Amino acid sequence: MTIGITGPGRKVPRQSGVVRLIVAAVVITICLILLSFASDFLVDWLWFSSIGYLEVFLTAIGAKATVFFAVLAVTTVVLWLNGVLAARFAMQQPRQIPAAPWKVAGVTPPPDPSAMLRDRLTRPWFIALGAGLLAVLVAAGEAGNWGIFLQFLYHVPYGAEDPLYNRDIGFYLFALPAYLAIKNWMLLAIVLSALFAGAIYWARGDIEYDVHNRSISPTVIAHGSALVGLLFAVKAWSYGLDRYLLLYGDNGVVVGASYTDVHLGLPALC
């Protein structure tokens, strides 16, 4: 027997107002950040101009911009590629939460926030937008390494070698810091790719973790295995770089590679 309820049905709360507030908050935040950057830029420009080193200031700004946009482009492509692969090889439709067994006539059920979120996470525009936003954060952090990359591009031999690896000292001053920065970025990009792809797999239902069902599809395992393989490859390169960092050791008695570093630490890293 169906119970009829007269009168107007329950209205679903409009989401346009909430969306507008979120967009306005994001725009205001971006404007404040740009205003802060603009003020710092103006102060530095006036100071360098007053002491006659405007060319140095322009070189630094150009290097920062180059590093920022280079990291932004590469990181966006890496994250977008993982997101697109996840969306393509995952389940075609996200798993739906079973509806309630009872319905009351005249009452419109409210939309499921979880289902709406899962639907938006798998859309191409959201994948591109999410990859771009994450890449902006990564690029903003890496732009501070502009001096390291300038030193790497214009490095010169120092004229002396270290006693352990017989490498020119210029390698430790100019090249090694750049390699370490690239290694750290690669590790961060792999971790973010795994999280980004995992969110899309979760939205499509390939990853389920709740009290009723805990499962991971073979597609997720294959994608995750590929990323883990890349992570191991980067870590292997990292161990190779760590060999040179032994020369920076400080055990409180001597600075540099100690007897323990040479005879135990170095064989372990090799």
N, C-alpha and C positions, 0 to 999 in steps of 0.2 A: 504494500500500500504506500502510495506516494503522498507525502504531506505537502500541500500547497501553501505558500506564504505570500500574502498579498502585499502590495506596497512596492516602493522602489528597491531595486537590488543593491547590494553592497558595492560601492564604488571602489575601484582600485586606486590607490594613491598615485597621483601623477608624478612621474619621475623627471619631467622636464625641468622643474625648479631645482631639484638636487643636482642634475647634470650641469645646469647653468652656474650654480654656485661652485662646483668643482672646477669647471673651466675657468671661471673668474679667478679662483684662488691660484690655479696654475699660472695663468697669465700675469697676475700680480707678482707672484714669486719670481717668474722669469724676468719681469721688468726690474724688480729690485736687484736681482743678481747682475743684470746688464748695467744698471746704474752704478753698482759698486765697481764693476770692471771699468766702466767709463771714467769714474772719478780717479781710480788708481792710474789709468792710462794717461789722463790729463796731467796729474801731478808729476809722474815720471817724465813725461814729454817736456814739461816746462823746466824741470830740474836739469835734465840732460842738455836741453837747449841752452840753458844759462851758463853751463860750464864748457860748452863747445864740443860735446860728445853725442850729438844727435844721431850720427851715423851708427854709433854703438847701440843706441836705443832702438833704432830701426832694425838692426841686425837681430837683436834679441826678440823683437816682436815678430819678425818674419820667421825666425826659427821656431818660436812657440806656435805660430799659426800652422807652419808646415807639419810639425809633430802632431798637433791636434787633429788636423784634417786627415793626415795619413793614418793615424790610429783609428779615427772615427770611421773611415771608409773600410779598412780591413776588418775591424771588429764588427761593423754592421753586416758585412758580407758573411762573416763566419757565423754569427748568430742567426741571421736570416736563413742561411742555407740549412742549418740544423733544424730551425723551425719549420721550414718548408718540407724537408724530408720527413719530419715527425708527422706533419699534417697529411702528407701523401700516403705514407705507409701505415698509418694508424687505422683504427676502425673507422668505417665510413660515417657512422652516426654515433653520437655519445649515448651511453646507456641511460635510459630513462628511469627515474624513480617511480615505482608503482604508485598509482593514484589511490586515494582513499576508497574503500569499498562502498561508502555511502555518499549520496549526493542529495542536497536539499534543493528543491525546485525554486527558481528565482534568485539563487545566490551564486554570484560569480566567484569562483575560487581565485585567490590571489596568485600572481605569478611566482614560480619557484626561483629564488635568487641564485641558487646553485646551478640550475639548468640554464639560466640566462648568462651566468658567468662562463660556463663551459661552452656555450654557443659562441660567445664573443671571442674567446681565446683561440678558436680554430679558424677565424676568418682571416683571409690574406692581409687585409689592411691592418688588422691588429697585430699580426706577426711582424709586419714591416715596421709598424709604429713601436712595438715593444723592443725590437732589435735596435732601432735607432735611438730610443731613449737610454737603453743600457749602454750603448756604444758612446753616447755623449758623456755619461758619467765616467766611463773608462778613459776616454780621450782627455777629459778635463784633469784627471789624475796623472796621466802620462805626459801632459804638456809641460809639467814642471821639470822633466828630464831633458829639456831642450839643450842645456849646456853640455850634458853628457854626449849627446849625439853630435854636437858641433865639434867637441874634442875628438870624437872618433873619426869624423870626416876629414879633419885637418891635423891628424896626429903625425908626428915626426919621430924618428929614432932618437932615443935618449943617449946612446953611445956607451952604455954599460949593460952587463947581463947579470941576472941573479945566479947565485951559486948552485941552486937546486935543479932548475929546469933549463938553464942556459938560454933564457928568453930575455930579449931587450926590455929594459925597465919601462920603456914607452908602452909596452903591451899592458902593463898593470896600471899605468896612469891614464891611458886613453881608450884602449880597446876593451879591456875586461869590464869596466863599469857599463859600457853599452851592451855587452853580451848578457850581463846580469839583468839589466832592465828589460831586454827583449825576452829573456827566459821568464821573468816574473809576469810579463804581459801574456805570454803564451799559456802559462798555468792558469791565470785568471780567465782568459778567454775559454779555455776548455771547461773550467768549472761552471762558468756562466752558460755555456752551451748546453751542458748537461741539465742544469736547472731549467733553462728555457724550453728545451725539448721535453723534459719531464712534465712541465706544466701543460704542454699541449697533449701529451699522451694521457695525462690524467683527465683532461677535458674530453677526450675521445673515448675514455673508458678502458684504455689499455693498462692503466694503473688504478687498481682499486684497493683501498685500505680503510676498512671500517669494521665494525663489530660483526657484520654479517658476511663480508667477503674480503679476502686479501689475495690479490692475484696480480701477476705481471705477465704481459703477453710476450711471445717470442720476439716480436718486432722491437720491443723496448730492450730486451736483453741483447739483441744484435747491435742496436744503436749504442747502447751503453758500453758494450764490449769494445766497439770501435773507438769510442772516446777514451776508455780506460787504456787501450793500446797507445793512443796518442799521448796520454798522460805519462805512461811509463817511458815512452821515447824521450819526452821532454825532461823527465826526471833523470834519465840516464845522461843526457847532456848536462843537466845540473850537477850531477856528481863529478863529471869531468871538469866543470868550472870550479867546483869546490876544492879541487886539488891545488889550484893556484891561491885560493883563499887561505891555505895553511900558512903562507908567508906573512899573513896579517895577524897571526895568532899572538896572544899575549897572556902568558900564564902567571904573570906577576913577578917573574924572575928575569926572563928574556923576552924580547919581542921578535917574532918570526917563527919559522918552523923549528920546533924543538925535536929532541931525539925521539920522543914518543910519536910526534906527528909524522916524522920521516919513516919510522920503522913499523908503526901500527896504523896510523891514520891514512897514510898514502896508499899502502897495499889494499886497505879496505875500500877506498874510493875507486881504485883501479879495477 
